[in-house]
Amino acid sequence: MAKDWTRKVILLKLETTEGTDAAPTEAANALQVLNYQPTFMDADQKVRALEKAFFGADPVALAAFKRGATFDMEMHGAGTATVIPPWMVATRFAGFAAAAVGASSVTQNPTSTVPSATHWAYLDDLLLKAIGAKASLSFRVADDEYPLLSFDFLGRPPTALAEEATPSAVTLTGYRDPVLSSSENSTFLLDGFALPLRSWDMSSNSDLALRSLIGPADRINYANRSWSGTILGELPNLASKDYFAKVRPGTTMAAAFVNGTVTGDIVGIDAPKLQVSGNVTLSEEQGKVMFSMPVTALPNAGNDEIVFTSK
């Protein structure tokens, strides 16, 4: 019987031992995601180029099996300022530490020790598993859109590339409707100035690769990250704010985005040291001058170049 692509259940769970299936459950580890796309397998082809007295293909062996998945998650509060929103669980495997609960907010900083996850995806009753998974992460905030996190996971499939199993009822406790980014709901400050923002996109550019040796178990190696992206905004009068003066000396700027106005439904993104890292361009939008500025997020004290907040 054909599988129904529209029926998906996505699970993700922290592994106690890297590369050992953590057996996520629908009741405790389900994700609410958008635009889910799995990579069933990605393996290296080892061709045996045999000499022979006739035409024909050479036998191959497949090695270094990898399995990936991409999906988006909406950024939203947890309903209470000091409760961890569920998307902060997924960001742990993309280079962020466990969320820290404060007196009136929850914050999440980057980390240099990235844990691994077990990722299960049910496509109807087709179950795909990945172990030892880690991810690269990007985010996008834009006018009249919901703030989005985009994940690109890389893991390893177990021996069985696929199974058939029917998922049980899914619990999505903690997921809430996000707040649309707008002048009424959001603020954006760049170098202390309220820049009229069209969009802000950043990617961690995580250095992820399968590490395979004879002896130890294969693993996904997370070697580094380098957050970079683009800010697109309406060009202000230079007397009010001259961003072009930051280009030649490489002067860094702090950026702060806050979305939501009601406690429990507020999220924020902070970058304490953005540096212009490429060619600034000008364009026209409805007769107004827009500028697009490529930026790199630099560490300040360390493991703090991008900080997420829920409050």
C-alpha positions as CSV (number, residue, x, y, z in Angstrom):
1,M,0.0,0.0,0.0
2,A,1.3,3.4,-0.9
3,K,2.7,5.7,1.8
4,D,1.1,9.0,2.5
5,W,3.7,11.8,2.3
6,T,1.4,14.3,4.1
7,R,1.3,12.2,7.3
8,K,4.5,12.9,9.4
9,V,5.5,12.5,13.0
10,I,8.9,13.9,13.9
11,L,10.8,12.9,17.1
12,L,14.1,14.1,18.6
13,K,15.8,13.1,21.8
14,L,19.1,13.8,23.5
15,E,21.4,10.7,23.5
16,T,22.9,9.5,26.8
17,T,25.7,7.8,24.8
18,E,26.6,9.3,21.4
19,G,25.5,7.1,18.6
20,T,23.3,4.9,20.8
21,D,19.6,5.1,19.9
22,A,17.8,7.1,22.7
23,A,14.4,5.7,21.6
24,P,12.4,8.9,21.5
25,T,8.6,8.7,22.1
26,E,5.6,10.5,20.7
27,A,4.5,11.5,24.1
28,A,7.7,13.2,25.3
29,N,9.9,14.0,22.2
30,A,7.7,15.1,19.4
31,L,8.5,18.2,17.4
32,Q,6.1,20.6,15.7
33,V,7.9,21.5,12.4
34,L,7.4,22.9,9.0
35,N,8.8,21.9,5.6
36,Y,10.2,18.6,6.7
37,Q,12.5,17.0,4.1
38,P,14.5,13.8,4.8
39,T,17.6,12.6,3.1
40,F,17.0,8.9,3.1
41,M,20.7,8.1,2.6
42,D,24.0,9.6,1.5
43,A,26.8,7.0,1.1
44,D,30.2,7.0,-0.6
45,Q,30.5,4.7,-3.6
46,K,33.6,2.5,-3.7
47,V,34.1,1.2,-7.2
48,R,36.2,-2.0,-7.8
49,A,37.8,-1.2,-11.2
50,L,38.4,-4.7,-12.2
51,E,40.4,-5.5,-15.4
52,K,38.3,-7.7,-17.6
53,A,38.2,-9.0,-21.2
54,F,34.7,-7.8,-21.9
55,F,32.5,-4.7,-21.5
56,G,30.4,-4.2,-18.4
57,A,30.0,-2.3,-15.1
58,D,32.2,-2.7,-12.2
59,P,30.9,-3.9,-8.8
60,V,30.6,-1.3,-6.0
61,A,30.4,-1.2,-2.3
62,L,28.6,1.6,-0.4
63,A,30.3,3.0,2.7
64,A,30.2,5.9,5.1
65,F,26.4,6.0,5.4
66,K,24.9,9.3,6.4
67,R,21.3,10.4,6.9
68,G,20.0,13.9,7.1
69,A,16.9,16.0,7.4
70,T,15.9,19.6,7.0
71,F,13.0,21.4,8.7
72,D,11.8,24.7,10.1
73,M,10.5,25.6,13.6
74,E,8.6,28.7,14.6
75,M,10.1,30.9,17.4
76,H,7.5,31.5,20.1
77,G,7.3,31.9,23.9
78,A,6.3,29.2,26.3
79,G,3.3,31.0,27.8
80,T,5.3,31.7,30.9
81,A,8.4,33.8,31.1
82,T,10.5,31.2,33.0
83,V,9.4,28.1,31.1
84,I,11.7,26.7,28.3
85,P,10.0,26.8,24.9
86,P,10.3,23.4,23.1
87,W,12.3,24.8,20.1
88,M,15.2,25.3,22.6
89,V,15.5,21.6,22.8
90,A,16.2,21.2,19.1
91,T,18.8,24.1,19.1
92,R,20.9,22.1,21.6
93,F,22.1,19.8,18.8
94,A,22.9,22.8,16.6
95,G,25.6,24.3,18.8
96,F,23.6,25.8,21.7
97,A,23.9,24.9,25.4
98,A,21.0,23.9,27.6
99,A,18.6,26.8,28.2
100,A,19.2,28.8,31.4
101,V,16.2,29.8,33.4
102,G,16.5,33.2,35.1
103,A,14.2,35.3,37.3
104,S,12.2,36.6,34.4
105,S,13.4,35.0,31.2
106,V,15.0,32.0,29.6
107,T,18.3,32.4,27.7
108,Q,20.3,30.1,25.4
109,N,23.9,30.7,24.5
110,P,26.1,28.8,22.0
111,T,28.4,26.1,23.3
112,S,31.7,24.6,22.2
113,T,30.5,21.1,23.4
114,V,27.7,19.9,21.1
115,P,25.6,16.9,22.2
116,S,24.1,14.4,19.8
117,A,20.5,13.4,19.2
118,T,18.5,10.4,18.0
119,H,16.1,11.5,15.3
120,W,13.1,9.5,14.2
121,A,10.8,10.4,11.3
122,Y,7.5,8.6,10.5
123,L,6.4,9.1,7.0
124,D,3.0,7.5,7.4
125,D,4.1,4.1,8.8
126,L,7.6,4.2,7.2
127,L,10.0,4.8,10.1
128,L,13.4,6.4,9.4
129,K,16.0,6.6,12.2
130,A,19.1,8.6,12.6
131,I,21.6,8.3,15.4
132,G,24.4,10.6,16.6
133,A,22.8,13.5,14.8
134,K,23.9,17.1,15.0
135,A,22.8,20.1,13.0
136,S,23.6,23.4,11.4
137,L,21.1,26.2,12.2
138,S,19.9,29.4,10.6
139,F,17.2,31.9,11.4
140,R,15.2,34.5,9.5
141,V,13.2,37.4,10.9
142,A,11.3,39.6,8.4
143,D,8.4,42.0,8.3
144,D,5.0,40.4,8.4
145,E,6.4,36.9,8.8
146,Y,6.8,34.6,11.7
147,P,10.4,34.3,13.1
148,L,11.8,31.0,11.8
149,L,14.6,28.6,12.8
150,S,15.9,26.3,10.0
151,F,17.7,23.1,10.9
152,D,19.9,21.0,8.7
153,F,20.6,17.7,10.6
154,L,23.2,15.1,9.8
155,G,23.3,11.7,11.4
156,R,23.9,8.0,10.7
157,P,21.3,5.5,9.9
158,P,21.2,2.2,11.9
159,T,21.8,-1.1,10.2
160,A,18.2,-1.2,9.0
161,L,17.7,1.6,6.6
162,A,13.9,1.6,7.1
163,E,11.2,0.0,9.2
164,E,7.5,-0.1,9.2
165,A,5.8,1.0,12.4
166,T,2.7,3.0,13.2
167,P,3.3,6.0,15.5
168,S,1.1,6.5,18.6
169,A,-0.7,9.7,19.6
170,V,1.6,12.7,19.5
171,T,1.9,15.2,22.4
172,L,2.9,18.7,21.5
173,T,2.7,20.3,24.9
174,G,4.4,23.7,25.0
175,Y,4.0,24.7,21.4
176,R,2.1,27.9,21.0
177,D,1.0,30.2,18.1
178,P,3.9,32.5,17.2
179,V,3.7,36.2,17.0
180,L,3.9,37.9,13.6
181,S,6.8,40.2,13.2
182,S,5.6,43.8,12.6
183,S,6.0,47.4,13.8
184,E,3.3,46.7,16.4
185,N,4.9,43.5,17.7
186,S,8.6,43.9,17.1
187,T,11.7,46.0,17.7
188,F,15.1,45.9,16.0
189,L,18.1,47.9,17.1
190,L,21.4,47.9,15.2
191,D,24.2,49.8,16.9
192,G,21.6,51.4,19.1
193,F,19.6,52.7,16.2
194,A,16.0,51.6,15.3
195,L,16.8,50.6,11.7
196,P,13.7,50.1,9.6
197,L,14.2,46.4,8.9
198,R,13.0,44.4,6.0
199,S,14.8,41.1,7.0
200,W,17.7,39.7,9.1
201,D,19.0,36.3,8.0
202,M,21.9,34.4,9.7
203,S,23.4,30.9,9.4
204,S,25.7,29.1,11.8
205,N,27.6,27.6,8.9
206,S,28.4,24.6,11.2
207,D,31.4,22.5,10.1
208,L,29.7,19.0,10.2
209,A,31.1,15.9,8.7
210,L,31.1,12.1,9.2
211,R,34.3,11.0,11.0
212,S,35.2,7.4,10.1
213,L,38.2,5.4,11.4
214,I,39.0,1.7,11.8
215,G,38.3,0.9,15.4
216,P,36.1,3.6,17.0
217,A,32.4,3.9,15.9
218,D,31.7,6.4,13.2
219,R,30.4,9.7,14.5
220,I,29.2,13.1,13.3
221,N,32.0,15.6,14.0
222,Y,31.0,19.2,14.9
223,A,34.3,21.1,14.3
224,N,33.3,24.8,14.3
225,R,30.7,27.3,13.6
226,S,30.8,30.8,12.0
227,W,27.6,32.8,12.1
228,S,27.1,35.1,9.1
229,G,24.2,36.5,7.2
230,T,22.6,39.6,5.8
231,I,20.7,42.6,7.1
232,L,18.3,44.3,4.7
233,G,16.9,47.6,5.7
234,E,15.8,51.1,4.6
235,L,18.8,53.4,4.4
236,P,18.5,56.1,7.1
237,N,19.9,59.6,6.8
238,L,23.6,59.5,7.5
239,A,23.2,62.3,10.0
240,S,20.9,60.0,12.0
241,K,23.0,56.9,11.6
242,D,26.0,56.3,9.3
243,Y,26.5,52.5,9.0
244,F,28.9,53.1,6.1
245,A,31.4,54.6,8.5
246,K,31.7,51.1,10.1
247,V,32.9,49.4,6.9
248,R,36.5,50.4,6.5
249,P,37.6,50.2,10.1
250,G,35.6,47.0,10.7
251,T,33.8,48.5,13.7
252,T,31.5,46.0,15.4
253,M,27.9,46.7,16.2
254,A,25.4,45.1,18.5
255,A,22.0,43.9,17.1
256,A,18.9,43.1,19.2
257,F,15.6,41.8,17.8
258,V,12.6,41.4,20.1
259,N,9.3,39.9,18.9
260,G,6.1,40.0,21.0
261,T,4.7,42.3,23.6
262,V,2.9,40.0,26.1
263,T,4.9,38.3,28.8
264,G,5.2,34.6,28.0
265,D,5.0,35.2,24.2
266,I,8.2,37.3,23.8
267,V,11.3,36.0,22.0
268,G,14.5,37.7,21.3
269,I,17.8,37.3,19.3
270,D,20.9,39.2,20.3
271,A,24.3,39.5,18.6
272,P,26.7,41.6,20.6
273,K,29.4,42.0,17.9
274,L,28.3,42.1,14.2
275,Q,31.0,43.1,11.7
276,V,30.4,44.1,8.1
277,S,32.1,41.3,6.2
278,G,31.3,41.8,2.5
279,N,30.1,44.2,-0.1
280,V,27.3,46.5,0.9
281,T,24.8,47.0,-1.9
282,L,22.0,49.5,-2.6
283,S,18.6,48.8,-4.2
284,E,15.2,50.3,-4.8
285,E,12.0,49.3,-3.1
286,Q,8.8,51.3,-3.7
287,G,11.0,54.3,-4.5
288,K,13.0,54.1,-1.3
289,V,16.7,53.4,-1.1
290,M,17.4,50.1,0.6
291,F,20.8,48.7,1.7
292,S,21.9,45.1,2.1
293,M,24.8,44.5,4.5
294,P,26.5,41.2,4.9
295,V,27.6,40.6,8.5
296,T,29.5,38.1,10.6
297,A,28.7,37.5,14.3
298,L,31.9,37.6,16.3
299,P,32.2,36.1,19.8
300,N,32.4,38.7,22.6
301,A,33.5,37.0,25.7
302,G,33.1,33.6,24.0
303,N,30.1,31.4,23.2
304,D,27.9,34.4,23.0
305,E,27.9,35.6,19.4
306,I,24.2,34.7,19.0
307,V,21.9,34.5,22.1
308,F,18.2,33.4,22.1
309,T,15.8,34.6,24.7
310,S,12.2,33.7,25.7
311,K,10.3,35.8,28.3
